[in-house]
Amino acid sequence: MANHDILLAGMPGGWELIVIFLVILLLFGAKRLPELARGLGQSIREFKGAVDGVQKEIQDAADTESSPPKEEEKK
């Protein structure tokens, strides 16, 4: 139970999220919010793609190192 309380200690609750959203709405205006959300979504997609690419390269390198060298066939 104590670990659960520690994990939630820094997370904002319902009212805090509403206040944060209202402040963002006041700062940027209703017209710019969809544009900001679209840009944020695109950056998250690009970041995930880059992370997936790096993970694939690491996995390929690990597979190459772990596989034994192929022996040439003798004639």
FIVEXGU-648904 format. One record per residue: residue number from 0; chain; x, y, z of N, C-alpha, C in turn. Coordinates in nm, 2 decimals. Each point is the difference from the previous one (the first is absolute). Example, Ala and Ser with C-alpha at 12.3 -4.5 7.8 and 13.67 -1.06 7.14 Angstrom:
 seq mol    nc1    nc2    nc3   cac1   cac2   cac3    cc1    cc2    cc3
   0   A   1.32  -0.57   0.78  -0.09   0.12   0.00   0.09   0.12   0.00
   1   A  -0.04   0.11  -0.07   0.09   0.11   0.00  -0.08   0.11   0.08
END
This chain:
 seq mol    nc1    nc2    nc3   cac1   cac2   cac3    cc1    cc2    cc3
   0   A   0.08  -0.12   0.00  -0.08   0.12   0.00   0.09   0.13   0.00
   1   A   0.11  -0.01   0.07   0.09   0.12   0.01   0.06   0.03  -0.13
   2   A   0.03  -0.10  -0.08   0.06   0.02  -0.13  -0.10   0.06  -0.10
   3   A  -0.12  -0.04   0.01  -0.10   0.06  -0.08  -0.02   0.15   0.03
   4   A   0.00   0.04   0.12  -0.01   0.14   0.04   0.12   0.08  -0.05
   5   A   0.12  -0.06   0.00   0.12   0.07  -0.04  -0.01   0.02  -0.15
   6   A  -0.05  -0.09  -0.08  -0.01   0.01  -0.14  -0.09   0.11  -0.04
   7   A  -0.11   0.02   0.07  -0.10   0.10  -0.03   0.02   0.13   0.06
   8   A   0.11   0.02   0.07   0.02   0.12   0.07   0.03   0.12  -0.09
   9   A   0.07  -0.02  -0.11   0.03   0.10  -0.09  -0.09   0.02  -0.12
  10   A  -0.11  -0.08  -0.01  -0.09   0.00  -0.11  -0.11   0.10   0.03
  11   A  -0.04   0.09  -0.10  -0.11   0.09   0.02  -0.13  -0.07   0.00
  12   A  -0.09   0.05   0.08  -0.14  -0.06   0.01  -0.09   0.06  -0.11
  13   A  -0.13  -0.02   0.02  -0.10   0.04  -0.10   0.00   0.15   0.00
  14   A  -0.01   0.07   0.11  -0.01   0.15   0.00   0.12   0.06  -0.05
  15   A   0.12  -0.05   0.04   0.12   0.05  -0.05   0.01   0.00  -0.15
  16   A  -0.04  -0.11  -0.06   0.00  -0.02  -0.14  -0.09   0.10  -0.07
  17   A  -0.12   0.03   0.06  -0.09   0.10  -0.06   0.06   0.14   0.01
  18   A   0.07   0.03   0.11   0.06   0.13   0.01   0.11   0.02  -0.10
  19   A   0.08  -0.11  -0.02   0.11   0.00  -0.09  -0.05   0.02  -0.14
  20   A  -0.11  -0.07  -0.04  -0.06   0.02  -0.13  -0.05   0.14  -0.02
  21   A  -0.07   0.06   0.10  -0.05   0.13  -0.01   0.11   0.10  -0.02
  22   A   0.11  -0.01   0.07   0.12   0.09  -0.02   0.05  -0.01  -0.14
  23   A   0.01  -0.12  -0.05   0.05  -0.02  -0.14  -0.09   0.06  -0.10
  24   A  -0.13  -0.02   0.03  -0.10   0.06  -0.09   0.01   0.16   0.00
  25   A   0.02   0.06   0.12   0.01   0.14   0.01   0.13   0.05  -0.07
  26   A   0.11  -0.08   0.02   0.13   0.05  -0.06   0.00  -0.01  -0.15
  27   A  -0.05  -0.11  -0.06   0.01  -0.02  -0.14  -0.13   0.03  -0.08
  28   A  -0.11   0.00   0.06  -0.12   0.02  -0.07  -0.06  -0.12  -0.06
  29   A  -0.13   0.00  -0.02  -0.07  -0.12  -0.06   0.04  -0.03  -0.14
  30   A   0.04   0.10  -0.08   0.03  -0.03  -0.14   0.13  -0.07  -0.01
  31   A   0.10   0.02   0.09   0.13  -0.06  -0.01   0.01  -0.14   0.06
  32   A  -0.09  -0.03   0.09   0.00  -0.13   0.07   0.01  -0.12  -0.10
  33   A  -0.09  -0.01  -0.10   0.01  -0.12  -0.09   0.13   0.00  -0.08
  34   A   0.05   0.11  -0.03   0.13   0.01  -0.07   0.11  -0.05   0.09
  35   A   0.00   0.04   0.13   0.10  -0.05   0.10  -0.01  -0.15   0.02
  36   A  -0.12  -0.05   0.01  -0.03  -0.14   0.02   0.05  -0.08  -0.12
  37   A  -0.02   0.05  -0.11   0.04  -0.07  -0.13   0.15  -0.01   0.00
  38   A   0.07   0.11   0.03   0.15   0.01   0.00   0.05  -0.10   0.11
  39   A  -0.06   0.00   0.11   0.04  -0.09   0.11  -0.01  -0.14  -0.04
  40   A  -0.11  -0.04  -0.06  -0.03  -0.14  -0.05   0.11  -0.04  -0.10
  41   A   0.03   0.09  -0.09   0.10  -0.03  -0.11   0.13  -0.02   0.06
  42   A   0.04   0.09   0.10   0.13  -0.02   0.06   0.01  -0.13   0.08
  43   A  -0.11  -0.04   0.07   0.00  -0.13   0.07   0.02  -0.11  -0.10
  44   A  -0.07   0.00  -0.11   0.01  -0.10  -0.10   0.14  -0.01  -0.05
  45   A   0.07   0.11  -0.03   0.13   0.00  -0.05   0.10  -0.06   0.10
  46   A  -0.02   0.04   0.13   0.08  -0.05   0.11  -0.01  -0.15   0.01
  47   A  -0.12  -0.05   0.00  -0.03  -0.15   0.01   0.07  -0.07  -0.12
  48   A  -0.01   0.06  -0.12   0.06  -0.06  -0.12   0.15  -0.01   0.02
  49   A   0.06   0.11   0.05   0.15   0.00   0.02   0.04  -0.10   0.11
  50   A  -0.08  -0.01   0.11   0.03  -0.10   0.10  -0.01  -0.14  -0.06
  51   A  -0.10  -0.03  -0.08  -0.02  -0.13  -0.06   0.12  -0.03  -0.09
  52   A   0.04   0.10  -0.07   0.12  -0.02  -0.09   0.12  -0.04   0.07
  53   A   0.03   0.07   0.11   0.12  -0.02   0.08  -0.01  -0.14   0.07
  54   A  -0.12  -0.04   0.05  -0.02  -0.13   0.06   0.02  -0.11  -0.11
  55   A  -0.04   0.02  -0.12   0.02  -0.10  -0.11   0.14  -0.01  -0.03
  56   A   0.08   0.11  -0.01   0.14  -0.01  -0.02   0.07  -0.07   0.11
  57   A  -0.03   0.02   0.12   0.06  -0.07   0.12  -0.03  -0.15  -0.01
  58   A  -0.13  -0.03  -0.03  -0.03  -0.14  -0.01   0.07  -0.07  -0.12
  59   A   0.01   0.07  -0.11   0.07  -0.06  -0.11   0.15  -0.02   0.03
  60   A   0.06   0.09   0.07   0.14  -0.01   0.04   0.02  -0.11   0.10
  61   A  -0.10  -0.02   0.09   0.01  -0.11   0.10  -0.02  -0.13  -0.07
  62   A  -0.09  -0.01  -0.10  -0.02  -0.13  -0.07   0.13  -0.03  -0.08
  63   A   0.06   0.10  -0.06   0.12  -0.03  -0.08   0.12  -0.05   0.09
  64   A   0.01   0.06   0.12   0.11  -0.04   0.09  -0.03  -0.14   0.06
  65   A  -0.12  -0.03   0.02  -0.03  -0.13   0.07   0.00  -0.12  -0.10
  66   A  -0.02   0.03  -0.13   0.00  -0.12  -0.09   0.14  -0.04  -0.03
  67   A   0.03  -0.13   0.00   0.13  -0.05  -0.03   0.04   0.03  -0.14
  68   A   0.13   0.02  -0.03   0.04   0.02  -0.14  -0.03  -0.12  -0.09
  69   A  -0.04   0.02  -0.12  -0.03  -0.11  -0.09   0.13  -0.06  -0.05
  70   A   0.00  -0.13   0.00   0.12  -0.07  -0.06  -0.02  -0.01  -0.14
  71   A   0.11   0.02  -0.08   0.00  -0.02  -0.14  -0.01  -0.15  -0.03
  72   A  -0.07  -0.03  -0.11  -0.01  -0.14  -0.04   0.13  -0.04  -0.06
  73   A   0.05  -0.12   0.04   0.12  -0.05  -0.06  -0.03  -0.07  -0.14
  74   A   0.09   0.02  -0.09  -0.02  -0.06  -0.13   0.07  -0.14  -0.01
END
